[in-house]
């Protein structure tokens, strides 16, 4: 019987691990195994939060109004094979364009807070390509815009320094680290939530964990935040993190070392 070295087995496991990813970035949440009635994901390892609100007209959301068109409904995240996957369900159409005079506000960007303290150290520029920015870019040292509400829920003017900084909206700048893969739907889908006629839109994002490490992540749990440019309704998800797992670059070096071990021959005993 041919013997397979432990090193060869470990390398095979590492290489084949890339085939274990169960998420495809295509704007469809079917592979997240979500129950459309409850928004609950049955996919193992998924962190999720749900706050779907229903009503009629431009009903109150917290802290603003806007009804289904501004409802942030559910967010999901999972770390697989050195990749962070994020999904979002919302009633807000990603193609919405800012028209402040008519109280219409575009989608914001995704923000990541490593310390769970409201200081969002990483931004993903998914929809709002700011001047000079890269669409899909992942930014450290982000410069954030904020919404129309202060910490007490009182309305403030766009761009006001009194806006609640716990709810970053769109990126205005930052240090580009790399790019994320992203997709979102632009046609509303019904049949989800307790009010089946409501229309929903979905985002999906994937990015290499190395980008988080490059921005100063220590591997511990972190928050992901999303809202619209008005911040009428926001959603926050805590992800357990990946403590004790080597950075992707370290895993690559580990693999190179194993290749070297496989190439070594044991000397015959004298």
N, C-alpha and C positions, 0 to 999 in steps of 0.2 A: 504494500500500500504506500502511495506517495504521501510523504509528510508535508504539511503546510505550516510554515513558521508562524509564530504568533504575530510577528511584525507584518507579514503579508496579510494575515487575517484582519488586523487593525486597519491597515491601509484600505483594504477592500471595503470595510465598514464605513470608513470616512468618505471614500469616493462614492459608494452607493447611497450614502446618506443624502446626497443632493437630489436623489430621485424620490425621497420621501416627502418632499414638499407637497402639501395638499391644496394650496391656494394658488389660483390663477388670477392674474391682474387683468380682468376683462370687464369690470363694472357689474358683473353678476355675483350676487351673494349666495348662490346655490351651493357652492363648495364650502361655505361656512356653516352649512347645515342649520339654518335659522328657521325656527317655527314662525310662519308669517303672522300667526295670531298673537303670539306673546313676545316676539323679537328675541327669544332665548336661543342661544347657539348650543348645539349638542356636540360640536367638534371638540375633542379633548384638548385641553391646554389653552383654550380661548378665554381671555378676559373680556367682559362686556358690561355695558351699562345701558339702561333703557329708561326713557322718560317721555314716551309718546303722549302728546296732549291732543285732545279732540274737542270739537265744538262747531260752531257755525260762524261764518264771517271772520272778521279780523280780531279774534278773541285774544284775551290776555295770555301771555306766555311766561313771563318772568325774565327780565324786568320790563320788557316792552310788549307791544301788541303785534299783530300781523297774522295771527291764526296759522293755518296749515302751511301757508307759503313761507313762513319763517320758523317752522318747528324743527328743532334739532332732536331727532328721535332715538337713535341708538348708535353706539360705537363699539367696535370690536378690535382686538389686537391679539397677536400670537407671535412668539419667537420660534422660528424653525430654521435649523441648518444655517445659523449665522445671519439670518435675515429677520427683520421686523416687518410684519404684515399688519396693515391697518385698514379697517372698513368703517364706513359711515353711512347711516340712513337718515335722510332729512326730507322735509317737504319743500325745501328751497331749491329752485332750479339753478344749477351751476352756470347757466348762460345769462342769469340776471345781471344787468348792467346798472351801475350806480346812477341814480337820478334823484339827487338829494331834494330838489324842489318838489318832487312828487312823492317823497317818502319811500323811495325804492332804493334798496341797497344790495350790492353784490355779495357773493360769498367771500368769506375770509380764508386765510391759510391755516395749515395745521401747525400747532405749537407744542413743543415738548419741554417739560420742566423736570430736570434731573433731581432736584432737591425737594420736590413736592412743597415748595415754599412760594409759588407764584412768580418766580423769576424764570421765564421761559428761555432756555439757553440754545434752543435749536428750532428752526423754522423750515417748513416744507412748502415751497412756492408752487402750489398745485393749480390754482386758477388765476390769481392776480399777479400777472407778470409786471412787477414794478419797473419803473424807468431804469434801464440798464441791467435788469435782473434776468435770470435764466428760468424759464418756465420748467418746473420739475426740479429746480435747484434746491439743495439742502444747505441751509445757511447757519453758521455759528455766529455768535455776537450779533443777534438779530436786532434790527431797529423796527419796533412794532408801532402800528397805529392802534387806536383804541376806540371803543364804541360811544354811544350817546347817553350813557348812564353812569352816575357816580356810585360810590359804595353803598349809599343809602337808597338807591333805586330812583333817584331824581334825574330828570333829563337834563343833559348838558349839550352845548353846541358841538358840532363836529370838530375834532381836533383839540378839544378843550383839555387843559392840563388837569382838570378835576375828574376826568373820566376814570372809571374803575380799572386799574391796571391788572386786576386778576383775570381780565378777559381781553387778551390781545386779539386783534382782528386780522389785518393784512400786514405782510412784510413791506417795509420801505427801504430796506438795505440789510447788509450783513456781509460776512465772510463766506464765500462760496467754498464748500467742502467737496461737493460731488452732486450726483443726480439721483433722484428716486424714480422708480417706475410707477406710473399712475394711470388710472382710467376712471371715468365717471359717466353716468348716464345723463342724457339730455331729454329723454322722453319719460314723462311720469308713469309710474306703475302703480296700479291699485291692487287691492286684495291683501294688504298688510294691516296689522293693527286692529283695534276694536272697531274702527270706522272704515269699512272696506272700500268706500268710495274715495277716500283720500288718496292723493297722488304722492308718490315717493320717488326720490332720486338717490342714487348710490355712488359712493366713492370707494375706490380701492387704491392702496399705496403699498409698495414694498421698497425697503432700503437696506443696504448692508449695515450690519451692526458696527462695522468699523467706523462708519460716519459718526455714530453716537460716541464711540470711544475718542475719536479725533476732536470732538467738541467738549470733552472733559467728563464723559459719563464714567461712573465708577462701577457699573454693573448692578447697582441696586435698583429698587423699584422707582418708577417715574410716572408722571402724568402726561396724558395727551389731551389737548384742548382744541375745540373748534367752535366757531361762531360765524355770524355774518358781519359785514362792516358796521352795521348798526348795533350789534350785540344784543338784539332783542331776545334771543334765546341761545344759550350756549350749552355745550356738553363737555364733560370731563371724565376721563377714564384713567384709573390707576392700573399700571401693568407691573407684575411682580418683579420683572427684571431678569438678570442672568448672572447672579453672583457666583464667583468661583469658576466660571468657564473662561478659558483663554480667549483673548481677542482673535478674530479670524486670521490675522497675520501670524500670530503665534501658532495657530493650528497648521498653517501652511508650512512653517519651519519644522514643526513636529513631524509632518508627513515626509519632508525632505530627509530628516534624520532617520526615519524608518526605512526609507529607500536605501540609505546607506547601510543600515543593518542587514537588509536582505541581501545586499551585494557582498557582504562579508562571508567568508567560508571558515568554518571551524577547523582548526588545525587538528590533524590526527593525534591521538594520545601516543606518547612514546613509551 
